[in-house]
Amino acid sequence: MKDNYTAIVIDDEPRGISNLQTSLQGINEMELVQTAPNAAKGKELILKHKPDVLFLDIQMPRISGLELVGMLD
């Protein structure tokens, strides 16, 4: 088991990102490496950072969270 996990938050609502950032600060084993306001930017960050954990809003404009998951290899 890993000592630390990396995470990315993708949400089109700034409040959603902020709430998750606050929640994750209390978890020593979780490092939030980036956040993204939409699926397109989120995909770039996922491919660049290859996080262990992804917090993803399902309902977003243009590309939904579920569509984003389907786009990942």
PASE-969188 format. One record per residue: x, y, z of N, C-alpha, C, O, CB in turn. Coordinates in nm, 2 decimals, padded with zeros to 4 digits. Atoms other than C-alpha are relative to their C-alpha. Glycine has a CB too. Layout:
# PASE-969188
  neast nnorth    nup caeast canorth   caup  ceast cnorth    cup  oeast onorth    oup cbeast cbnorth   cbup
      X      Y      Z      X       Y      Z      X      Y      Z      X      Y      Z      X       Y      Z
...
This chain:
# PASE-969188
  neast nnorth    nup caeast canorth   caup  ceast cnorth    cup  oeast onorth    oup cbeast cbnorth   cbup
  00.08 -00.12  00.00  00.00   00.00  00.00  00.09  00.12  00.00  00.19  00.13  00.07 -00.09   00.00  00.12
 -00.07 -00.12  00.01  00.12   00.35 -00.08 -00.01  00.08  00.12 -00.11  00.08  00.20 -00.04   00.08 -00.12
  00.01 -00.09 -00.11  00.21   00.60  00.18 -00.08  00.13 -00.03 -00.16  00.18  00.06  00.14   00.05  00.04
  00.07 -00.12  00.04  00.07   00.90 -00.01 -00.07 -00.02 -00.13 -00.02 -00.09 -00.22  00.09   00.12 -00.01
  00.07  00.00  00.12 -00.19   00.93 -00.28 -00.02  00.13 -00.06 -00.04  00.23  00.01 -00.14  -00.07  00.02
  00.02 -00.13  00.07 -00.22   01.20 -00.54 -00.15  00.01 -00.05 -00.20 -00.09 -00.09  00.10   00.02 -00.11
  00.14 -00.02  00.04 -00.56   01.35 -00.64 -00.02  00.12 -00.09  00.06  00.22 -00.08 -00.09   00.01  00.12
  00.04 -00.12  00.08 -00.72   01.58 -00.89 -00.15  00.01  00.02 -00.22 -00.09  00.02  00.04  -00.02 -00.16
  00.14 -00.03 -00.01 -01.05   01.75 -00.85 -00.05  00.07 -00.13  00.02  00.17 -00.17 -00.03   00.09  00.13
  00.05 -00.06  00.12 -01.26   01.83 -01.16 -00.15  00.04  00.03 -00.23 -00.05  00.05  00.02  -00.09 -00.13
  00.13 -00.05 -00.03 -01.57   02.04 -01.11 -00.02  00.13 -00.06  00.06  00.22 -00.06 -00.03   00.00  00.15
  00.03 -00.13  00.06 -01.74   02.32 -01.30 -00.05  00.11  00.10 -00.06  00.22  00.06 -00.10  -00.02 -00.11
  00.05 -00.10 -00.11 -01.86   02.48 -00.97  00.12  00.03  00.09  00.16 -00.07  00.16 -00.12  -00.06  00.07
 -00.11 -00.04 -00.09 -01.59   02.67 -00.78 -00.02 -00.05  00.15  00.07 -00.08  00.22  00.03   00.14  00.00
  00.03  00.04 -00.14 -01.77   02.59 -00.45  00.03 -00.15  00.02  00.07 -00.19  00.13 -00.15   00.04  00.03
 -00.02  00.14 -00.01 -01.75   02.22 -00.52  00.15 -00.03  00.01  00.19 -00.11  00.09 -00.05  -00.07 -00.13
 -00.15  00.02 -00.01 -01.37   02.24 -00.58  00.05  00.05  00.14  00.12 -00.02  00.21  00.07   00.09 -00.11
 -00.04 -00.06 -00.13 -01.33   02.46 -00.26 -00.04 -00.10  00.11  00.04 -00.12  00.20 -00.07   00.13  00.02
  00.04  00.09 -00.10 -01.53   02.21 -00.05  00.09 -00.12  00.00  00.13 -00.17  00.11 -00.15  -00.04 -00.02
 -00.09  00.11  00.01 -01.32   01.92 -00.17  00.14  00.03  00.05  00.20 -00.05  00.12  00.00  -00.06 -00.14
 -00.13 -00.04 -00.04 -01.00   02.11 -00.12  00.01  00.00  00.16  00.10 -00.05  00.22  00.04   00.13 -00.06
  00.01 -00.01 -00.14 -01.10   02.18  00.24  00.00 -00.14  00.07  00.07 -00.17  00.16 -00.12   00.08  00.05
  00.01  00.13 -00.05 -01.20   01.82  00.30  00.13 -00.08 -00.01  00.17 -00.15  00.08 -00.11  -00.08 -00.07
 -00.12  00.07  00.02 -00.88   01.68  00.16  00.12  00.05  00.08  00.21 -00.03  00.10  00.04   00.01 -00.15
 -00.11 -00.06 -00.08 -00.66   01.91  00.37  00.02 -00.08  00.13  00.12 -00.09  00.19 -00.02   00.14  00.03
  00.00  00.08 -00.12 -00.75   01.69  00.67  00.05 -00.14 -00.02  00.06 -00.22  00.08 -00.13   00.00  00.06
 -00.04  00.14  00.02 -00.62   01.37  00.51  00.15  00.00 -00.03  00.19  00.05 -00.14 -00.08  -00.07 -00.12
 -00.15 -00.01  00.01 -00.24   01.34  00.56  00.05 -00.08 -00.12  00.15 -00.04 -00.18  00.06  -00.05  00.12
 -00.05  00.09  00.11 -00.21   01.06  00.30 -00.04  00.04 -00.14 -00.01 -00.02 -00.24 -00.05  -00.14  00.03
  00.05 -00.04  00.13 -00.38   01.26  00.02  00.06  00.13 -00.04  00.05  00.23  00.04 -00.15   00.01  00.01
 -00.06 -00.12  00.06 -00.20   01.52 -00.19 -00.08  00.05 -00.12 -00.09 -00.02 -00.22  00.15  -00.01 -00.03
  00.07 -00.06  00.11 -00.42   01.74 -00.41  00.10  00.07 -00.09  00.15  00.17 -00.05 -00.12   00.10  00.05
 -00.10 -00.06  00.09 -00.20   01.81 -00.71 -00.05  00.10 -00.09  00.02  00.20 -00.12  00.06  -00.11 -00.08
  00.06 -00.10  00.09 -00.44   02.01 -00.93 -00.15  00.00  00.01 -00.21 -00.10  00.06  00.05  -00.03 -00.14
  00.14 -00.01  00.02 -00.79   02.12 -00.99 -00.03  00.05 -00.14  00.05  00.11 -00.20 -00.07   00.09  00.11
  00.04 -00.04  00.13 -00.98   02.18 -01.31 -00.15  00.04  00.00 -00.23 -00.02  00.06  00.03  -00.11 -00.11
  00.14 -00.04  00.01 -01.30   02.37 -01.40 -00.08 -00.06 -00.10 -00.20 -00.04 -00.11  00.00   00.15 -00.02
  00.08  00.07  00.11 -01.40   02.15 -01.69  00.07 -00.13 -00.04  00.19 -00.15  00.00 -00.02   00.09 -00.12
 -00.05  00.13  00.04 -01.35   01.81 -01.84  00.12  00.01 -00.09  00.22 -00.07 -00.08 -00.11  -00.09 -00.06
 -00.11 -00.01  00.10 -01.12   01.92 -02.12  00.13  00.03  00.07  00.23 -00.03  00.05 -00.03   00.11 -00.10
 -00.12 -00.03 -00.08 -00.87   02.08 -01.88  00.03 -00.11  00.10  00.15 -00.15  00.12 -00.02   00.13  00.08
 -00.02  00.11 -00.09 -00.92   01.79 -01.64  00.07 -00.11 -00.07  00.16 -00.18 -00.01 -00.13  -00.05  00.05
 -00.06  00.11  00.08 -00.82   01.54 -01.91  00.15  00.03 -00.02  00.23 -00.06  00.00 -00.07  -00.02 -00.14
 -00.14 -00.04  00.01 -00.50   01.73 -01.97  00.08 -00.03  00.13  00.19 -00.08  00.13  00.02   00.15 -00.04
 -00.07  00.01 -00.13 -00.41   01.73 -01.60  00.01 -00.15  00.04  00.11 -00.19  00.09 -00.08   00.07  00.11
  00.00  00.14 -00.02 -00.50   01.36 -01.57  00.12 -00.07 -00.07  00.19 -00.15 -00.02 -00.13  -00.07 -00.03
 -00.10  00.06  00.08 -00.27   01.27 -01.85  00.14  00.04  00.04  00.24 -00.03  00.04 -00.02   00.03 -00.15
 -00.13 -00.06 -00.04  00.01   01.49 -01.72  00.04 -00.06  00.14  00.16 -00.10  00.16 -00.01   00.15  00.01
 -00.04  00.04 -00.13  00.00   01.39 -01.35 -00.03 -00.14  00.04  00.02 -00.19  00.14 -00.08   00.09  00.10
  00.04  00.14 -00.02 -00.16   01.04 -01.36 -00.03 -00.02  00.15  00.04 -00.09  00.22  00.12  -00.09 -00.04
  00.04  00.01 -00.14 -00.33   01.08 -01.02 -00.05 -00.14  00.04 -00.09 -00.22 -00.04 -00.10   00.10  00.04
  00.06  00.12 -00.06 -00.42   00.79 -00.79 -00.15  00.01  00.02 -00.22 -00.09  00.00  00.07  -00.03  00.13
  00.14 -00.02 -00.03 -00.76   00.94 -00.71 -00.05  00.11 -00.08  00.02  00.21 -00.10 -00.02   00.02  00.15
  00.07 -00.10  00.08 -01.00   01.14 -00.92 -00.13  00.04  00.06 -00.22 -00.05  00.07 -00.01  -00.04 -00.15
  00.13 -00.05 -00.04 -01.28   01.35 -00.78 -00.06  00.07 -00.11 -00.01  00.18 -00.15  00.01   00.09  00.13
  00.06 -00.05  00.13 -01.51   01.42 -01.07 -00.14  00.03  00.01 -00.22 -00.05  00.05  00.03  -00.11 -00.11
  00.14 -00.04  00.01 -01.83   01.61 -01.11 -00.06 -00.07 -00.12  00.00 -00.07 -00.23 -00.02   00.16 -00.02
  00.06  00.07  00.10 -02.06   01.40 -01.32 -00.07  00.09 -00.10 -00.06  00.07 -00.22 -00.10  -00.10  00.05
  00.07 -00.09  00.08 -02.28   01.68 -01.46  00.07  00.13 -00.03  00.08  00.22  00.06 -00.14   00.03  00.06
 -00.07 -00.12  00.04 -02.07   01.94 -01.64 -00.04  00.03 -00.14 -00.08 -00.06 -00.22  00.15  -00.02  00.01
  00.03 -00.04  00.14 -02.13   02.14 -01.96  00.10 -00.06 -00.10  00.21 -00.10 -00.07  00.00   00.15 -00.01
 -00.07  00.05  00.11 -02.01   02.01 -02.29  00.04 -00.15  00.01 -00.01 -00.23 -00.06  00.13   00.08 -00.03
 -00.04  00.13 -00.02 -01.83   01.70 -02.17 -00.03 -00.04  00.15  00.02  00.02  00.24  00.15  -00.02 -00.02
  00.03  00.04 -00.14 -01.98   01.52 -01.87  00.11 -00.08  00.06  00.21 -00.12  00.00 -00.13  -00.09  00.00
 -00.10  00.08 -00.07 -01.78   01.34 -01.61  00.01 -00.14 -00.05  00.12 -00.20 -00.06 -00.02   00.00  00.15
  00.01  00.14  00.05 -01.89   01.00 -01.74  00.07  00.00 -00.14  00.13 -00.10 -00.17 -00.14  -00.05  00.00
 -00.06  00.00  00.13 -01.79   01.10 -02.09  00.16  00.01  00.01  00.23 -00.05 -00.06 -00.05   00.11 -00.09
 -00.15 -00.01 -00.02 -01.44   01.20 -01.96  00.06 -00.13  00.04  00.16 -00.17 -00.01  00.02   00.11  00.11
 -00.06  00.13 -00.04 -01.39   00.87 -01.79  00.01 -00.09 -00.12  00.11 -00.17 -00.13 -00.09  -00.07  00.11
 -00.01  00.08  00.12 -01.47   00.70 -02.12  00.11  00.04 -00.10  00.15 -00.04 -00.18 -00.14   00.01 -00.07
 -00.10 -00.05  00.08 -01.21   00.91 -02.29  00.14 -00.04  00.05  00.24 -00.03 -00.03 -00.01   00.15 -00.02
 -00.13  00.03 -00.06 -00.93   00.79 -02.06  00.04 -00.14 -00.04 -00.05 -00.23 -00.05  00.00   00.01  00.15
 -00.05  00.14  00.04 -00.72   00.49 -02.17  00.04 -00.08  00.12  00.08 -00.19  00.10  00.12   00.01 -00.09
